[in-house]
Amino acid sequence: MKPVMKRLARLAFLVAAFSIPLPGVADEATIRRVVESKLGGARVDGIQPAQMPGLWEVRFRTQEGPRIVYTDAKATYIISGSLYDTRADRNITEERLQKLSAIKFEDLPLDLAVKLKRGSGRRVLAMFSDPYCPACQQFEKELVKVDDITVYVFMYPVIRPALSDQSRSVWCSKDRAQAWLDLALRQKPPAMNTSCANPVDKVLALGRRLGVNSTPTLFMANGERLRGGLSAARLAAALDARAKTTKN
């Protein structure tokens, strides 16, 4: 666990909905001062009312990306954890973090990615994936069940760097898409060939700049970031929902 999160874990207090009523107006200067003093140097990026009455959302950044804690109007308590809307069955904290870590999809250098297309290709997804990541291998099995999709695969070989030449060889293959599927789905590496100019080192640098610290990491058409591990049905629904959001 990272030092900042260790501090937050020690700070966490369970506050029930029926606890002492909280003031409706936040003392933002106090919240900022108190929370920053407990974050070990991290700076608060923003403070706003949370969806739960009486709570305030406090945003800050770590090396792993944006983070959220909650507090009362005078920073008497700090709550580290997820806020759920039980009526709508929503993880509000997760949804907020997805938006806070979103990027401009059009700024992604798609020319550095292996392009896979099935059917019409109308659903668009960018993915940072490591062919030797067990979660990535499992997700690939779900991904092939989704039709009418275009996937831009940014090869991100961080788990077994000694085998990164296999990703370079995928790029140098005559059929990059098939070579990637053979490696990621079947653990069948392509013939070793790293003689062509390949983008693997650039992708590794790109992933670090974007704060990609787990694989697979997905970017939807509207720029929202999701972790992999979705089922085919949930992925298709997420892609369609983001596509509708993008059009509106």
RODO-2510 file (C-alpha; in nm, 4 decimals, decimal comma):
residues 248
     n   res          X          Y          Z
     1     m     0,0000     0,0000     0,0000
     2     k     0,1359     0,3455    -0,0937
     3     p     0,2294     0,5874     0,1903
     4     v    -0,0586     0,8280     0,1140
     5     m    -0,3142     0,5476     0,1164
     6     k    -0,1669     0,4082     0,4394
     7     r    -0,2248     0,7461     0,6006
     8     l    -0,5793     0,7538     0,4684
     9     a    -0,6458     0,4033     0,5967
    10     r    -0,5393     0,5127     0,9440
    11     l    -0,7660     0,8164     0,9142
    12     a    -1,0781     0,6360     0,7992
    13     f    -1,3833     0,6649     1,0232
    14     l    -1,7170     0,4971     0,9644
    15     v    -1,9918     0,7594     0,9540
    16     a    -2,3469     0,6300     0,9337
    17     a    -2,6325     0,8119     0,7648
    18     f    -2,8027     0,8583     1,1011
    19     s    -2,5034     1,0286     1,2661
    20     i    -2,5038     1,3822     1,4101
    21     p    -2,6451     1,6299     1,1547
    22     l    -2,3741     1,8111     0,9612
    23     p    -2,3742     2,1810     0,8733
    24     g    -2,4798     2,2642     0,5195
    25     v    -2,2031     2,5177     0,4463
    26     a    -1,8446     2,4004     0,4192
    27     d    -1,5445     2,5805     0,5638
    28     e    -1,3323     2,5130     0,2561
    29     a    -1,0187     2,6777     0,3931
    30     t    -1,0328     2,4546     0,7000
    31     i    -1,1060     2,1444     0,4922
    32     r    -0,8108     2,2172     0,2651
    33     r    -0,5738     2,2871     0,5553
    34     v    -0,6733     1,9826     0,7610
    35     v    -0,6897     1,7336     0,4748
    36     e    -0,3611     1,8457     0,3199
    37     s    -0,1911     1,8133     0,6579
    38     k    -0,2968     1,4464     0,6655
    39     l    -0,1981     1,3600     0,3065
    40     g     0,1779     1,3733     0,3492
    41     g     0,2393     1,6551     0,1022
    42     a    -0,0385     1,5973    -0,1502
    43     r    -0,2361     1,9073    -0,2492
    44     v    -0,6133     1,9291    -0,2636
    45     d    -0,7349     1,9936    -0,6190
    46     g    -1,0980     2,0668    -0,5401
    47     i    -1,3787     2,0545    -0,2855
    48     q    -1,7477     2,0169    -0,3639
    49     p    -2,0666     1,8801    -0,2053
    50     a    -2,0934     1,5019    -0,2279
    51     q    -2,4170     1,3354    -0,3346
    52     m    -2,4786     1,2271     0,0240
    53     p    -2,6175     1,5288     0,2162
    54     g    -2,3733     1,6670     0,4707
    55     l    -2,0639     1,5191     0,3075
    56     w    -1,8041     1,7017     0,0997
    57     e    -1,5918     1,5473    -0,1722
    58     v    -1,2216     1,6333    -0,1559
    59     r    -1,0109     1,5605    -0,4643
    60     f    -0,6325     1,5239    -0,4816
    61     r    -0,3746     1,3510    -0,6984
    62     t    -0,1130     1,0855    -0,6323
    63     q     0,1343     0,9147    -0,8625
    64     e    -0,1381     0,6574    -0,9242
    65     g    -0,3835     0,9254    -1,0429
    66     p    -0,6785     1,1132    -0,8879
    67     r    -0,8109     1,0147    -0,5476
    68     i    -1,1163     1,1154    -0,3414
    69     v    -1,1867     1,1304     0,0303
    70     y    -1,4966     1,2649     0,2051
    71     t    -1,5306     1,4941     0,5031
    72     d    -1,7836     1,6978     0,6981
    73     a    -1,8143     2,0758     0,6712
    74     k    -1,5345     2,1429     0,9224
    75     a    -1,3059     1,8463     0,8460
    76     t    -1,3750     1,6871     1,1833
    77     y    -1,3893     1,3461     1,0158
    78     i    -1,2194     1,2148     0,7029
    79     i    -1,3683     0,9128     0,5287
    80     s    -1,1592     0,7018     0,2915
    81     g    -1,3587     0,4558     0,0820
    82     s    -1,6389     0,4267    -0,1714
    83     l    -1,9714     0,6064    -0,1495
    84     y    -2,2608     0,3918    -0,2755
    85     d    -2,6090     0,4918    -0,3858
    86     t    -2,8022     0,1839    -0,2728
    87     r    -3,1251     0,2880    -0,4457
    88     a    -2,9617     0,3157    -0,7878
    89     d    -2,6986     0,0452    -0,7182
    90     r    -2,4191     0,2848    -0,8140
    91     n    -2,0660     0,3238    -0,6855
    92     i    -2,0559     0,7035    -0,6870
    93     t    -1,6872     0,7243    -0,5981
    94     e    -1,5868     0,4931    -0,8804
    95     e    -1,7941     0,6915    -1,1299
    96     r    -1,6348     1,0181    -1,0176
    97     l    -1,2831     0,8750    -1,0429
    98     q    -1,3579     0,7536    -1,3951
    99     k    -1,4507     1,1066    -1,4954
   100     l    -1,1566     1,2649    -1,3133
   101     s    -0,9088     1,0321    -1,4838
   102     a    -1,0642     1,0727    -1,8287
   103     i    -0,8538     1,1848    -2,1229
   104     k    -0,9228     1,3298    -2,4666
   105     f    -0,9570     1,0169    -2,6770
   106     e    -0,8663     1,2099    -2,9912
   107     d    -0,5276     1,2948    -2,8344
   108     l    -0,4248     0,9286    -2,8154
   109     p    -0,1528     0,8482    -3,0714
   110     l    -0,3509     0,5683    -3,2353
   111     d    -0,0734     0,5150    -3,4895
   112     l     0,1233     0,3508    -3,2058
   113     a    -0,1485     0,0890    -3,1487
   114     v    -0,2309    -0,2440    -3,3095
   115     k    -0,5737    -0,2030    -3,4686
   116     l    -0,8300    -0,4827    -3,4425
   117     k    -1,1657    -0,4524    -3,6173
   118     r    -1,4670    -0,6821    -3,6159
   119     g    -1,7960    -0,6251    -3,7969
   120     s    -1,8814    -0,2607    -3,8561
   121     g    -1,6264    -0,1416    -3,5996
   122     r    -1,8739     0,1173    -3,4694
   123     r    -1,7837     0,0600    -3,1036
   124     v    -1,4424     0,2097    -3,0327
   125     l    -1,2051     0,1181    -2,7520
   126     a    -0,8390     0,1824    -2,6699
   127     m    -0,6653    -0,0670    -2,4447
   128     f    -0,3283    -0,0831    -2,2705
   129     s    -0,2569    -0,4532    -2,2396
   130     d     0,0273    -0,6823    -2,1411
   131     p     0,0252    -1,0218    -2,3178
   132     y     0,1555    -1,1893    -2,0017
   133     c    -0,0964    -1,0333    -1,7657
   134     p    -0,3418    -1,3066    -1,6499
   135     a    -0,6255    -1,0524    -1,6220
   136     c    -0,5487    -0,9355    -1,9774
   137     q    -0,5555    -1,2912    -2,1086
   138     q    -0,8938    -1,3500    -1,9453
   139     f    -1,0288    -1,0209    -2,0764
   140     e    -0,9167    -1,1059    -2,4300
   141     k    -1,1471    -1,4092    -2,4149
   142     e    -1,4398    -1,1786    -2,3384
   143     l    -1,3318    -0,9170    -2,5894
   144     v    -1,3510    -1,1560    -2,8853
   145     k    -1,7195    -1,2097    -2,8054
   146     v    -1,7992    -0,8409    -2,8743
   147     d    -1,8912    -0,7708    -3,2361
   148     d    -1,8947    -0,4434    -3,4298
   149     i    -1,5896    -0,3133    -3,2454
   150     t    -1,2609    -0,1407    -3,3209
   151     v    -0,9916    -0,1963    -3,0600
   152     y    -0,6681     0,0001    -3,0525
   153     v    -0,4222    -0,2126    -2,8569
   154     f    -0,1327    -0,0289    -2,6969
   155     m     0,1132    -0,3063    -2,6189
   156     y     0,2330    -0,2443    -2,2645
   157     p     0,4742    -0,5240    -2,1635
   158     v     0,5469    -0,4318    -1,8019
   159     i     0,4948    -0,7617    -1,6195
   160     r     0,7710    -0,9568    -1,7927
   161     p     0,9973    -0,6909    -1,9469
   162     a     1,2456    -0,9567    -2,0549
   163     l     0,9845    -1,0750    -2,3072
   164     s     0,9056    -0,7290    -2,4458
   165     d     1,0715    -0,8241    -2,7752
   166     q     0,7701    -1,0452    -2,8387
   167     s     0,5538    -0,7329    -2,8472
   168     r     0,8055    -0,5692    -3,0788
   169     s     0,7849    -0,8758    -3,3006
   170     v     0,4042    -0,8421    -3,3116
   171     w     0,4515    -0,4963    -3,4575
   172     c     0,7000    -0,6252    -3,7141
   173     s     0,4636    -0,9073    -3,8207
   174     k     0,2923    -0,8961    -4,1594
   175     d    -0,0480    -0,9271    -3,9881
   176     r    -0,0160    -0,7365    -3,6602
   177     a    -0,3744    -0,8006    -3,5521
   178     q    -0,3441    -1,1769    -3,5895
   179     a     0,0002    -1,1802    -3,4289
   180     w    -0,1394    -0,9939    -3,1270
   181     l    -0,4340    -1,2315    -3,0903
   182     d    -0,2034    -1,5325    -3,1155
   183     l     0,0182    -1,3919    -2,8409
   184     a    -0,2497    -1,2491    -2,6091
   185     l    -0,5124    -1,5222    -2,6486
   186     r    -0,3044    -1,8301    -2,7134
   187     q     0,0376    -1,7348    -2,5685
   188     k     0,1828    -1,8161    -2,9098
   189     p     0,4581    -1,5608    -2,9756
   190     p     0,5350    -1,4543    -3,3325
   191     a     0,8601    -1,5334    -3,5065
   192     m     1,1256    -1,3169    -3,3473
   193     n     1,1724    -1,0063    -3,5568
   194     t     1,2565    -0,6719    -3,3999
   195     s     1,4256    -0,5195    -3,7023
   196     c     1,1449    -0,2785    -3,7915
   197     a     1,0823     0,0555    -3,6232
   198     n     0,8360    -0,0249    -3,3447
   199     p     0,6486     0,1891    -3,0884
   200     v     0,6816    -0,0261    -2,7742
   201     d     0,9164     0,2112    -2,5892
   202     k     0,6975     0,5085    -2,6848
   203     v     0,3891     0,3262    -2,5576
   204     l     0,5611     0,2485    -2,2275
   205     a     0,6390     0,6193    -2,1875
   206     l     0,2830     0,7112    -2,2891
   207     g     0,1349     0,4740    -2,0327
   208     r     0,3456     0,6251    -1,7565
   209     r     0,2353     0,9763    -1,8548
   210     l    -0,1295     0,8682    -1,8461
   211     g    -0,0905     0,6957    -1,5103
   212     v    -0,1601     0,3481    -1,6450
   213     n    -0,0606     0,1380    -1,3450
   214     s    -0,2615    -0,1767    -1,4087
   215     t    -0,3508    -0,3867    -1,7088
   216     p    -0,5772    -0,4033    -1,8880
   217     t    -0,6656    -0,0328    -1,8753
   218     l    -0,9419     0,0748    -2,1131
   219     f    -1,0290     0,4137    -2,2581
   220     m    -1,3808     0,4616    -2,3927
   221     a    -1,4685     0,6798    -2,6919
   222     n    -1,5604     0,9657    -2,4572
   223     g    -1,2213     0,9404    -2,2844
   224     e    -1,3385     0,7704    -1,9658
   225     r    -1,1002     0,5199    -1,8150
   226     l    -1,2117     0,1748    -1,7015
   227     r    -1,0288    -0,1221    -1,5616
   228     g    -1,0517    -0,4441    -1,7580
   229     g    -1,2208    -0,7538    -1,6275
   230     l    -1,5648    -0,6746    -1,7679
   231     s    -1,7756    -0,9478    -1,9173
   232     a    -1,8557    -0,9255    -2,2880
   233     a    -2,2112    -0,8127    -2,2115
   234     r    -2,1039    -0,5441    -1,9654
   235     l    -1,8321    -0,4214    -2,1998
   236     a    -2,0758    -0,3925    -2,4919
   237     a    -2,3193    -0,2000    -2,2716
   238     a    -2,0421     0,0312    -2,1483
   239     l    -1,9237     0,0971    -2,5031
   240     d    -2,2758     0,1769    -2,6241
   241     a    -2,3442     0,4049    -2,3269
   242     r    -2,0243     0,6025    -2,3822
   243     a    -2,0895     0,6255    -2,7555
   244     k    -2,4333     0,7777    -2,6833
   245     t    -2,2767     1,0191    -2,4369
   246     t    -2,0224     1,1237    -2,6967
   247     k    -2,2882     1,1961    -2,9580
   248     n    -2,5072     1,4064    -2,7254
***
